[in-house]
Structures are given as C-alpha cells and as structure tokens.
Amino acid sequence: MAKTFDFNKLKPRTMTVTLSDEEKTTLVIMTPNKKLKDELSYFNDNIADADEDEALEALYEVTAKVMSRNSQNIEITSAKLKELYPDENYIVAFLEAYGEFVSELTNSKN
C-alpha cells in the first residue's frame, strides 16, 4: 500500500502578535530561520557587554528583525517600535514571549 503525504495538512508554527498602532496591526510571526537564530544568539551573548544606549538600540533592532519575519511580509523597523513602545519593557516582554514560543517548538516532538 502506497503512503501519502499532504503538505496542505501541515499547520505552520507561528505566533500571532497585535501591535498597539492605530490599525491594531496583527502579525503572524514565523519561526526564526538560521540567520535570525544566529543574530539572536549574538545579541544574547553580547548584550551584557554593551553600554545602555547600545543595548537599547540592539534590543529594538533585533526585535524589528524578529517581527519582520512574518507571513504578511510587513517590514517592522526599530524606529516604528521606538515610536509605539518607548518603554523598552514592552519589547523585553515580547522577546520573552517569543523565546518561550521558540523553546516550546524546539522541545516539542515533531
């Protein structure tokens, strides 16, 4: 008996995020690719050594890259994030949630 595999039955692993902009933009954020994983790793390894201004800039930059990896191909810039979330605690909360999302996928069985 021949086996059948249908890619259409697979559900993409995503995280849905709603921004606090006027439009309440909803992003369907995908899992990180190799390049983004490397950038996140570099960020985590080097953030402690940066001064406060550099650390804040890096925080917004890496978050913009994570959010820009969305299924709608909407580009999110660090400038937009700074405008929407001048309190970096919002960005930190998002990155923590994203980290949990990625960890759950990594730890789950395929």
Backbone as a ProteinNet text record, in pm:
[ID]
protein_1_A
[PRIMARY]
MAKTFDFNKLKPRTMTVTLSDEEKTTLVIMTPNKKLKDELSYFNDNIADADEDEALEALYEVTAKVMSRNSQNIEITSAKLKELYPDENYIVAFLEAYGEFVSELTNSKN
[TERTIARY]
84.3	0	89.4	62.3	140.8	101.9	203.1	177.8	158.7	81.5	55.9	94.6	158.5	193.2	140	58.4	-3.3	48	130.3	182.6	70.2	-42.1	-153.2	-215.9	-188.5	-244.1	-155.6	-34.7	54.8	16.1	17.4	-10.7	122.4	144.5	269.9	274.3	391.9	410.7	436.8	343.5	350.5	309.4	337.9	298	227.2	105.5	29.7	49.8	80.3	107	23.5	-41.2	-115.6	-42.3	-7.1	64.3	-31.9	21.1	-59	-71.1	-57.5	-72.3	-220.4	-250.6	-390.3	-467.2	-399.5	-464.6	-476.1	-413.1	-408	-354.8	-243.4	-180.9	-154.8	-199	-174.7	-68.7	35.6	144.4	139.6	160.5	173	322.1	388.9	534	573.7	666.8	713.2	832.2	867.4	984.6	1110.6	1215.1	1336.4	1409.4	1463.5	1550	1691.8	1784	1921.7	1984.3	1967.3	2026.9	1973.3	1842.7	1783.4	1825.2	1833.5	1881.9	2021.8	2107.4	2244.7	2245.7	2160.9	2154.5	2102.7	2003.1	1950.8	2056.1	2129.4	2235.8	2344.8	2384.6	2486	2436.2	2310.7	2251	2258.2	2213.8	2214.5	2354.7	2451.8	2589.3	2658.1	2614.5	2687.1	2613.1	2487.3	2408.9	2464.6	2517.8	2569.2	2691.8	2766.7	2888.7	2864.6	2745.1	2714.5	2676.8	2705.6	2658	2506.3	2443.6	2297	2237.8	2294.6	2241.3	2257.2	2373.3	2396.1	2301.5	2282.3	2194.9	2050.7	2004.8	1869.1	1852	1949.5	1944.1	1940.5	2026.3	2031.4	1900.1	1840.7	1713.3	1604	1592.5	1491.3	1523	1651.6	1690.6	1657.5	1694.9	1670.8	1520.6	1446.2	1302	1237.7	1284.8	1233.3	1258.2	1374.6	1404.8	1314.9	1291.4	1201.7	1061.2	1010.7	873.8	860.3	967.3	962.6	957.9	987.7	977.1	833	743.6	601.7	545.7	436.3	380.4	318.5	293	236.8	344.2	469.5	582.1	573.2	526.3	521.9	656.1	723.2	851.1	825.4	886.3	879.4	1018.1	1024.1	1153.9	1172.1	1297.2	1324	1265.4	1264.5	1206	1057.2	986.3	842.9	822	905.1	891.9	920.9	1020.4	1051.5	935.4	869.8	754.3	637.2	610.7	498.2	526.2	650.2	686.6	812.8	800.5	918.8	968.3	881.1	920.1	968.5	1097.1	1156.7	1105.1	1034.8	980.4	880.2	811.1	720.3	798.8	912.6	996.7	1055.1	1099.8	1154.3	1046.6	924.7	814.1	786.7	789.7	768.9	878.7	1005.1	1116	1109.9	1066.2	1049.9	942.3	830.4	722.8	769.2	843.5	895.9	994.1	1077.7	1172.2	1099.8	990.9	911.5	849.1	798.8	740.1	842.4	962.5	1067.3	1110.3	1122	1161.5	1059.1	931	825.8	835.8	862.5	875.8	998.3	1106.1	1230.6	1214.8	1142.2	1126.6	1013.5	925.6	814.2	860.3	788.4	819.8	758.2	829.4	779.8	667
-117.6	0	124.7	217.2	339.7	437.9	504.6	606.9	740.8	825.5	958.1	1062.1	1166.3	1278.4	1405.3	1478.4	1600.1	1720.7	1804	1924.1	2019.9	2014.4	2104.3	2077.3	1961.4	1928.5	1976.2	2020.1	2071.2	2213.9	2243.1	2378.8	2445.1	2565.8	2634.5	2671.7	2669.9	2706.3	2856	2928	3073.1	3129.4	3256.5	3331.5	3456.7	3477.8	3594.9	3708.2	3825.9	3944.5	4059.8	4131.7	4251	4372.8	4464	4585.5	4689.1	4787	4892.8	5015.3	4995.9	5109.1	5136.7	5244.9	5282	5170.3	5100.5	4995.2	4864.1	4855.6	4729.1	4617.9	4646.4	4554	4419.7	4314.3	4179.1	4114.1	4065.3	3996.6	3848.5	3766.1	3622.5	3593.2	3585.7	3573.2	3427.1	3404.5	3268.7	3232.9	3108.1	3062.8	3124.9	3138	3200.7	3110.2	3171.8	3097.6	3097.1	3034.1	3021	3157.2	3250.5	3383	3454	3448	3513.7	3444.3	3313.2	3241	3287.1	3300.7	3346.6	3487.6	3575.4	3712.6	3717.2	3636.3	3630.5	3577	3477.5	3421.8	3525.6	3596.9	3701.9	3810.3	3849.4	3950.3	3903.9	3781.9	3729.6	3721.7	3685	3670.2	3803.7	3910.9	4037.3	4151.8	4133.8	4243.3	4292.2	4203	4240.4	4330.2	4319.7	4398.1	4536.5	4562.1	4689.6	4795.2	4923.3	5028.2	5042.3	5121	5126.2	5169.5	5271.9	5318.7	5213.2	5148.4	5042.6	4925.5	4891.2	4778.4	4806.6	4928.2	4964.6	4962.1	5015.6	5015.3	4871.2	4785.8	4645.3	4574.2	4606.7	4547.1	4576.4	4702.5	4739.6	4681.9	4678.7	4625.5	4476.3	4399.5	4254.9	4225.2	4303.4	4284.4	4316.3	4421.4	4455.9	4341.7	4279	4166.5	4047.4	4019.5	3908.9	3935.7	4056.8	4089.1	4098.2	4133.1	4142.7	4006.1	3902.2	3766.5	3719.6	3780.2	3749.8	3704.7	3632.9	3574.6	3678.4	3798.6	3903.8	3986.2	3960.8	4037.3	4186.6	4217.9	4356.2	4385.7	4490.1	4526.3	4610	4569.7	4642.7	4700.9	4828.9	4893.6	4921.5	4938.3	4973.8	5111.3	5201.1	5334.4	5324.2	5237.1	5218.2	5162.2	5066.5	5008.3	5111.4	5196.5	5302.1	5399.3	5426.3	5516.4	5453.5	5326.5	5257.1	5222.3	5186.9	5135.4	5204	5331.5	5399.8	5336.9	5268.5	5194.5	5056.8	5033.3	4909	4783.9	4799.3	4682.2	4606.1	4677.5	4612.1	4522.7	4573.4	4498.2	4375.4	4393.7	4282	4175.7	4218.6	4122.9	4044.9	4114.9	4045.2	3942.6	3982.5	3889.2	3768.9	3788.9	3675.3	3579.7	3635.5	3551.9	3479.4	3549.1	3487.4	3375.6	3398.8	3295.8	3172	3191.2	3077.5	3002.6	3077.4	3018.4	2930.6	2982.9	2907.4	2787.5	2805.2	2693.6	2581.2	2617.5	2515.7	2435.3	2502.8	2432.5	2342.4	2391.9	2315.7	2191.9	2207.8	2097.4	2002.1	2042.7	1955.1	1847.8	1739.4	1631.8	1665.9	1634.2	1664.2	1575
0	0	0	-88.9	-101.3	8.7	60.9	161.8	92.4	156	102.7	207.1	159.8	248.1	183.7	257.1	204.6	283.1	216.6	281.1	322.4	255.5	285.7	421.8	478.2	609	723.9	692.1	795.5	831	957.9	1003	1037.3	984.4	1016.2	1163.8	1217.4	1357	1360.9	1416.7	1416.8	1552.3	1569.6	1688.5	1638.8	1682.6	1640.2	1740.4	1687.4	1768.9	1715.3	1804.6	1766	1820.4	1729.4	1768.4	1825.7	1895.5	1956.9	1867.3	1737.2	1645.2	1620.7	1548.7	1521.1	1452	1361.8	1283.5	1358.8	1475.7	1551.2	1460.3	1395.6	1301.2	1367.6	1302.3	1351.3	1263.7	1327.7	1258.5	1291.7	1191.9	1212.7	1198	1312	1314	1300.2	1209.1	1180.9	1270.5	1267.9	1342.7	1281.8	1361.3	1308.4	1208.7	1105.3	1013.3	1071.6	1004.3	1054.3	1080.6	986.5	1001.4	1125	1145.5	1261.6	1390.7	1389.6	1508.2	1545.6	1443.6	1468.9	1526.7	1473.5	1523.5	1667.1	1697.8	1834.5	1931.2	1887.5	1969.7	1995.8	1891.3	1904.3	1999.6	1985.3	2072.9	2218.5	2244.2	2381	2439.3	2355.9	2403.3	2430.7	2365.2	2372	2439.8	2473	2529.1	2662.9	2742.7	2874.7	2864.9	2755.2	2738.7	2679	2631.2	2565.3	2669.7	2635.9	2725.3	2707.7	2792.6	2794.3	2660.6	2597.4	2469.5	2360.2	2355.3	2255.9	2279.8	2405.9	2440.7	2398.5	2424	2385	2234.2	2162.5	2016.2	1964.1	2019.4	1977.8	2009.9	2122.7	2163.6	2060.5	2021.6	1922.1	1784.5	1747.8	1616.5	1604.4	1704	1696.5	1701.7	1777.8	1783.5	1648.9	1582.8	1449.9	1351.8	1360.3	1271	1299.4	1426.3	1463.4	1411	1436.7	1395	1243.3	1175	1028.2	961.8	1036.1	981.3	1001.4	927.3	939	805	809.4	687.6	594	644.6	559.9	489.5	521.4	465.9	498.4	617.4	664.6	731.8	684.9	745.5	870.6	977.7	1103.9	1129.4	1154.5	1178.2	1327	1365	1504.3	1535.3	1436.4	1457.3	1489.1	1417.4	1443.5	1583.7	1622.5	1755.8	1864.2	1842.7	1940.3	1953.3	1840.9	1842.5	1917.7	1890	1954.1	2099.8	2128.6	2261.3	2313.9	2355.1	2408.2	2538.5	2608.5	2728.9	2684.3	2696.5	2646.2	2716.6	2827.3	2896.3	2808.9	2719.6	2626.1	2528.8	2485.7	2391.9	2462	2583.9	2661.5	2682.4	2714	2733.7	2605.6	2491	2363.9	2340.1	2359.1	2333.3	2426.4	2549.2	2640.9	2588.8	2543	2488.7	2362.1	2277.8	2155.1	2190.7	2288.7	2333.9	2383.6	2456.8	2504.2	2386.6	2288.5	2167.6	2096.6	2075.9	2006.6	2090.8	2221.3	2309.8	2307.2	2308	2302.1	2173.9	2063.2	1936.1	1935	1990.5	1995.3	2081.7	2190.7	2285.5	2250.2	2157.6	2121.6	2023.7	2024.5	1929.3	1794.8	1687.8	1553.1	1514.3
[MASK]
++++++++++++++++++++++++++++++++++++++++++++++++++++++++++++++++++++++++++++++++++++++++++++++++++++++++++++++

